Amino acid sequence: CEVSAIVPGGPLDKDFRGVTVQPGDVVVMVDQKTVTSETLPSTLRGSDQIGSLVSLTLRKKATGKNVEIVANRGSIAQIQAIGELFLIASEIHSSLVYNLKVTPGDILRVEAQAKVVNNLSRRFIEAQKAHIVDLEAALRDQGSRERISALEAQIIIYKETLIQRDALLLHSARTATEDGGLGAR
């Protein structure tokens, strides 16, 4: 299951303690289960609890060595919407590079897709906040010291993810205001 692309702002678009996921890397296992191209989507989705942890074993294209990372599950709809936004923006960028006409309809497509991404991002953040509340409640109700430590670690990871998402949304909004969201000056 070769990684074909990393969606900017998606759950794998970050540094995992010195390891970054790159196109060409191969997903070997998800949560210690061997996966095939047929089983990867359902195994990766897992419980579909946005923000829940997922362990990935990757064979790095550059070294051929297996590495394990732990990431937060993202919203499939959000990741697809972000990918679509970047495809639309890339089409417009290509038009600008080759001096082709960019129409008001092109700009409207970007704006419409940006709204979809922002709405999904808000829902993603709200789902993660609700999950944090649930984890904190479980933490208060749980008696096992090791379970409490694991939940505390998960809460910290979720809160860091929310901070990163908020910063990304703020940066995206600023960029869209400054250059029309196209990445061109």
Salt bridges, closest charged atoms under 4 A:
ASP25 OD2 - LYS60 NZ 2.55
ASP31 OD2 - ARG73 NH2 3.19
GLU91 OE1 - ARG109 NH2 3.06
ASP106 OD1 - ARG109 NH1 3.92
GLU126 OE2 - LYS129 NZ 3.91
GLU136 OE2 - LYS159 NZ 3.28
